[in-house]
């Protein structure tokens, strides 16, 4: 539960359609105090959210300050906020939004006379890999082609003569993924986040399924979650099935979309016998649930969430068996 000041600030920012700023305050506590005759806005938040708040451009920091005192009509908002780092670090997929903002700021900074590439390139390269993987797993399009800051340097030298052009390019590059990551914080998925498997198509499809569930509000849209989950399981089966090694139990060669036969043949090969029937049954159950939801005209959000959780769990189990995650 957010404190009243933070809640009011979040609502104010949402009326301005600044979901990126309101989402940055998800873990924050805002207090408004005074120094002499001036108001002071202090935002306390865990890293990396606090780090992202610190690197916001001045006009965005001022907008948060204005939001914090928006319920005081006669108050003059301060020009800036004070950020304090508190609490445990937020990591994993929950850190995607602030990391995108930090990454954006780093690209702008080195291109506009701020930090030097030598000082921050290692951090940029590592964060670029993490953001690319996290966006793929979340089904968020991330189209930053600059895998290192020296690449970015060569690009801006060839295309952009002014600081303004460089800032504009970077902000456009990050606008869509930041908006998508903000939406995920505003409407979190009921399904637990898991680490990417490294199977690109599986991770991407699973991210699409999560996005579909987050946006769904009708029976047809909840049914569509089942369809996307089926696609996840087909991609998963294709990732592990080798027709030269894994023989179908019924002797029928599976088609390219026969997730059940491909997965069954793979699991029968790595975990044969009666003692492993529950492991094999787990994947069958996930596929059956997806097919059921896909054709259920009375689909609900609860059933769609159950289907997505079953699919996510099946992906995790096969990933463990295949040695992709431990």
C-alpha positions in Angstrom: 0.0 0.0 0.0 1.5 3.4 -1.0 1.5 6.3 1.4 -1.0 9.1 0.6 1.6 11.5 -0.8 3.0 8.9 -3.2 -0.4 7.7 -4.2 -1.5 11.2 -5.0 1.7 11.8 -7.0 1.2 8.6 -9.0 -2.4 9.5 -9.8 -1.3 13.0 -10.9 1.4 11.6 -13.2 -1.0 9.1 -14.7 -3.4 12.0 -15.6 -0.5 13.5 -17.5 0.0 10.2 -19.3 3.5 9.9 -17.7 3.2 6.2 -16.9 7.0 5.9 -17.0 7.4 8.3 -14.1 4.4 6.9 -12.2 5.8 3.3 -12.6 9.2 4.5 -11.3 7.5 5.4 -8.0 6.0 1.9 -7.5 8.4 1.1 -4.6 8.8 4.7 -3.5 7.9 6.6 -0.4 7.6 10.4 -0.9 7.7 13.0 1.9 7.2 16.7 1.6 8.9 18.9 4.1 10.1 22.5 4.4 13.4 24.3 4.6 12.8 27.8 5.6 9.9 28.9 3.4 10.6 26.4 0.6 9.1 22.9 0.1 11.4 19.9 -0.1 10.3 16.7 -1.8 12.2 13.6 -0.8 11.8 10.3 -2.7 13.0 7.2 -0.9 13.2 4.1 -3.1 15.3 0.9 -3.5 18.0 0.5 -6.1 17.9 0.5 -9.2 14.7 2.5 -9.0 16.4 5.2 -7.0 19.4 5.2 -9.5 16.9 5.7 -12.3 15.3 8.6 -10.5 18.7 10.2 -10.1 19.5 10.1 -13.8 16.2 11.5 -15.0 16.5 14.7 -16.9 15.8 17.9 -14.8 12.3 18.5 -16.3 11.2 14.9 -15.3 12.5 15.3 -11.8 10.7 18.6 -11.5 7.5 16.9 -12.8 7.7 14.4 -9.9 8.2 17.3 -7.5 5.1 19.0 -8.9 3.2 15.7 -8.6 4.1 15.3 -5.0 2.5 18.7 -4.1 -0.3 18.6 -6.6 -2.9 18.3 -3.8 -1.7 21.6 -2.4 -3.1 24.3 -4.8 -1.3 27.2 -3.2 2.0 25.5 -2.8 5.0 26.3 -5.1 6.6 23.0 -6.1 10.4 22.8 -5.8 12.5 22.6 -9.0 14.0 19.2 -8.1 13.6 16.2 -5.9 16.0 14.7 -3.3 16.5 10.9 -3.9 17.4 8.5 -1.1 18.4 4.9 -1.5 16.6 2.6 0.9 15.6 -1.0 1.3 16.7 -4.1 -0.5 17.8 -4.0 -4.1 15.2 -5.0 -6.6 16.6 -7.4 -9.2 15.5 -9.7 -11.9 12.7 -8.8 -14.3 11.3 -6.3 -11.7 14.3 -4.1 -12.5 13.7 -3.8 -16.2 12.1 -0.4 -16.3 14.8 1.4 -14.2 17.6 -0.4 -16.1 16.1 0.8 -19.4 16.1 4.4 -18.1 19.7 4.1 -16.7 20.8 2.6 -20.1 19.1 5.4 -22.0 20.8 8.0 -19.8 24.2 6.4 -20.3 23.9 6.6 -24.1 22.8 10.2 -23.9 25.5 11.2 -21.4 28.5 9.9 -23.4 27.1 11.5 -26.6 26.6 14.9 -25.1 29.8 15.6 -23.2 29.0 13.8 -20.0 30.6 10.6 -18.9 33.5 9.1 -20.9 33.1 5.8 -22.8 36.2 4.4 -21.1 34.6 4.8 -17.7 31.2 3.2 -18.4 31.5 0.9 -21.5 31.9 -2.3 -19.4 28.7 -1.5 -17.5 26.9 -0.6 -20.7 27.9 -3.9 -22.5 26.7 -6.0 -19.5 23.4 -4.1 -19.2 22.8 -4.3 -22.9 22.9 -8.1 -22.8 20.7 -8.3 -19.7 18.1 -5.9 -21.1 18.0 -7.7 -24.5 17.4 -11.1 -22.7 14.8 -9.6 -20.3 12.9 -7.8 -23.0 12.8 -11.0 -25.2 11.5 -13.0 -22.2 8.8 -10.4 -21.5 7.7 -10.1 -25.2 8.9 -6.5 -25.3 10.4 -5.2 -28.6 13.9 -3.8 -27.9 15.7 -2.6 -31.0 18.8 -1.0 -29.7 21.5 -2.1 -32.3 24.4 -0.6 -30.3 26.0 -3.4 -28.3 28.8 -1.2 -27.1 29.4 2.5 -26.6 32.2 2.6 -29.2 29.6 1.3 -31.7 27.3 4.1 -30.6 30.1 6.6 -30.9 30.9 5.7 -34.5 27.1 5.8 -35.3 26.5 9.3 -33.8 29.7 10.7 -35.4 28.4 9.6 -38.8 24.8 10.7 -38.4 24.3 13.3 -35.8 26.2 16.6 -35.6 24.3 18.1 -32.6 23.6 17.1 -29.0 19.9 17.6 -29.6 19.8 15.1 -32.5 21.6 12.5 -30.4 19.2 13.0 -27.5 16.2 12.7 -29.8 17.5 9.6 -31.4 18.1 7.8 -28.1 14.8 8.9 -26.6 12.9 7.5 -29.6 14.9 4.3 -29.4 13.8 3.7 -25.8 10.3 5.1 -25.9 8.5 1.9 -26.8 10.3 -0.5 -24.4 10.1 2.0 -21.5 6.3 2.3 -22.1 5.9 -1.5 -22.3 8.0 -2.0 -19.1 6.0 0.7 -17.3 2.8 -1.1 -18.3 4.0 -4.3 -16.8 4.6 -2.6 -13.4 1.2 -1.0 -13.6 -0.5 -4.3 -14.4 1.8 -7.1 -13.2 1.3 -10.6 -14.4 -0.1 -13.1 -11.8 2.5 -15.6 -13.1 5.8 -15.8 -11.4 8.8 -14.5 -13.3 11.4 -17.1 -14.3 14.8 -16.7 -15.8 15.0 -16.9 -19.7 15.8 -20.4 -21.0 18.1 -19.2 -23.8 15.8 -20.7 -26.4 15.0 -17.5 -28.1 11.7 -18.5 -29.7 10.4 -20.1 -26.5 11.3 -17.1 -24.4 9.8 -14.7 -26.9 6.6 -16.6 -27.2 6.3 -16.9 -23.4 6.7 -13.2 -23.1 4.0 -12.7 -25.7 1.7 -14.9 -23.7 2.3 -12.8 -20.6 1.6 -9.7 -22.5 -1.6 -11.1 -23.9 -2.8 -12.0 -20.4 -2.0 -8.6 -19.1 -4.0 -6.9 -21.8 -6.9 -9.4 -22.0 -10.4 -8.3 -20.8 -12.8 -10.5 -22.8 -13.5 -14.2 -23.3 -12.0 -14.1 -26.8 -8.8 -12.4 -25.5 -8.5 -15.0 -22.7 -9.0 -17.7 -25.2 -6.1 -16.2 -27.2 -3.8 -16.8 -24.2 -4.4 -20.5 -24.7 -3.5 -20.2 -28.4 -0.2 -18.4 -27.6 0.6 -20.9 -24.8 0.1 -23.7 -27.4 2.7 -21.9 -29.6 5.1 -21.7 -26.6 4.8 -25.5 -26.1 5.3 -26.2 -29.8 8.4 -24.1 -29.8 9.6 -25.8 -26.7 9.1 -29.2 -28.3 10.9 -28.2 -31.4 13.8 -26.9 -29.3 14.5 -30.3 -27.7 13.2 -32.9 -30.2 15.7 -34.6 -32.5 14.1 -37.1 -34.9 17.3 -39.0 -35.2 17.5 -39.7 -31.5 13.9 -39.4 -30.1 11.5 -42.1 -31.3 7.8 -41.5 -30.8 6.2 -44.1 -28.5 3.4 -44.9 -30.9 5.7 -45.1 -34.0 4.0 -42.2 -35.7 6.5 -39.5 -36.9 5.3 -36.1 -35.4 4.5 -33.2 -37.6 6.4 -29.9 -37.1 3.5 -28.7 -34.8 2.8 -31.9 -32.9 4.1 -30.7 -29.5 2.6 -33.7 -27.7 4.5 -36.4 -29.7 7.7 -34.5 -29.9 7.8 -33.7 -26.1 6.7 -37.2 -25.2 9.4 -38.8 -27.4 12.1 -36.5 -25.9 11.0 -37.2 -22.3 10.6 -40.9 -22.9 14.3 -40.9 -24.1 15.7 -39.0 -21.2 13.4 -40.3 -18.5 12.1 -43.7 -19.6 10.1 -46.1 -17.5 7.1 -46.1 -15.1 9.0 -44.3 -12.3 9.1 -41.1 -14.4 5.5 -41.0 -15.7 4.7 -38.0 -13.5 7.5 -36.0 -15.2 6.1 -36.9 -18.6 2.6 -36.2 -17.5 3.4 -32.7 -16.5 4.1 -31.5 -20.0 1.0 -33.3 -21.4 -1.1 -31.6 -18.8 0.2 -28.2 -19.7 -0.6 -28.8 -23.4 -4.1 -30.1 -22.6 -4.8 -27.0 -20.5 -3.7 -24.8 -23.4 -5.9 -26.6 -25.9 -8.9 -26.6 -23.6 -8.6 -22.8 -23.0 -8.1 -22.1 -26.7 -11.5 -23.7 -27.5 -13.4 -22.6 -24.3 -15.9 -19.9 -25.2 -16.5 -19.3 -21.5 -12.8 -18.5 -20.8 -12.0 -16.4 -17.8 -9.0 -14.5 -16.6 -8.5 -17.1 -13.9 -8.3 -20.0 -16.4 -6.0 -18.0 -18.6 -3.7 -17.3 -15.7 -3.7 -21.0 -14.8 -2.9 -21.9 -18.4 0.0 -19.5 -18.5 1.3 -20.8 -15.2 1.1 -24.4 -16.4 2.9 -23.5 -19.6 5.6 -21.5 -17.7 6.1 -24.4 -15.4 6.4 -26.9 -18.3 9.0 -24.7 -19.9 10.9 -24.5 -16.6 10.8 -28.3 -16.2 12.0 -29.1 -19.7 14.7 -26.4 -19.4 16.0 -28.0 -16.2 16.0 -31.5 -17.8 17.8 -30.1 -20.9 20.4 -28.5 -18.6 19.5 -24.9 -19.7 18.8 -23.8 -16.1 19.8 -25.3 -12.7 
